[in-house]
């Protein structure tokens, strides 16, 4: 482990000495801004409040950032109306505090609620209203709403409308839309951010701007470019999509002894090119009995959503992917909304109200990395990858997720929104490792395993740049300076991986709307310095 630099030690001492003063100045400023309005006192939490810890921890999904040593905000503000946000920004600027904005807390590196300098958190949990217009096929969704609640409100109004977002129901739409937002309808309809048609954002000057007043450059940037780099998005307007009354889902599990490796290898040629109504993904994971067992194996868990009935799906699969051996008994016809419940891990007949539940069912320590595959990985590449699982005890908590592209994803221009990973990519491959509190002391060994897998994948994934998905934040890719300016060249190390050539336009937009770099984090878009 590297020793802390003198500059970081001085930064820590300096920050600690000023934190109490800054907090006092910030709270005093807020009280003045909200003079004769007691409502602000109901949405501000400091360490003196008995509920501070529970408010902070409620939306944290990654326990790596819920330890005693994790830096804590000087205050958490949970605004109940967008009009309460401009004073927060003004007072944070006056007190020289950073602002972090949290909608769901699922960010993999904790950037929405952790900073190494004195900071406050704007938690949008109370901004969760959703208004659906069936005739227009649109919805206004406040940034603190969850994906699950959006699905629920759509289903309340229509059984044949849906939205192409993710499968984890407790994710906040603010971060999801701001980074792109993929799901099992992406091959048919593209990303969540592709369907954002308006928004309201509070900018660095405290102005509340809609699409017309913010201009097309900023509107382009917040849809997949990391909205938190540019301001606080308070509400999104999205275009809904048509879904059939019945969809078909199936899951199949295959082990190495059942030709799992050969099936995964074959899948690479089929899943990105098959009918766009069909999404077939794969989870690959080792047996849970440990590397010392006599016959360790890998499971390939195929999961699929087909926007149509069984009678159309079966001939399609028999023609395109007969090796998988899909039969009618493997399939279930259901509604799209019930599929969202089942995909999240609940029985398919679970009451739909579970979609409104914000409580995250499982909180663990985790690390996730993403890559994009442009040419099929040879079968030997997978066989040697499985060896990486067998070599370490930590790997028994490891998981690979293979997400097919093609279809609509290949038709949309790489520059349509900041998310650039479109045509040319067969699929995204993500490796994720989770571990519980009982293994917290061994966190570094799990992180090392994740980095070994990343190194192993190097010959098989995209290069120049090696692409990565913004919503799977990974600070191993590079970081900005904690204080002071960050150069374009320094930020490009990670920025080009997330955004490719779109990074340059994002930097220009940032320079235009936030030249002082008030909205910043370890991987925020930096402004140019002339």
Secondary structure, DSSP 8 states (H G I E B T S, - for coil): -----HHHHHHHHHHHHHHHHHHHHHHHHHHHHTTT-GGGGGSEE-TTSTTHHHHHHHT--BGGGSSTTS---SEEE--SSGGGHHHHHHHHHHTT-EEEEESS---TT-TTT--SSSEEEEEGGG---EEEETTTTEEEEETT-BHHHHHHHHHHH-TTEE----S-TT-BHHHHHHH----TTHHHH--SGGGEEEEEEE-TTS-EE-HHHH-HHHHHHHTTS-GGGT-EEEEEEEE-EE--S-EEEEEEEEEGGGTHHHHHHHHHHHTTTS-TTEEEEEEEEE-TT-TTSTT--EEEEEEEEESS-HHHHHHHHHHH-GGG---GGGEEEE-HHHHHHHHTTS-TTS-GGGGG--S-S--BEEEEEEEEESS---HHHHHHHHHHHHT-GGGGGEEEEEEE--THHHHS-TTSSS----TT--EEEEEEEEE-GGGGGGHHHHHHHHHHHHHHHGGGS--SS----TTS--GGG----SSS---HHHHHHHHHHHHTTHHHHHHHHHHHH-TT--S--TT-------
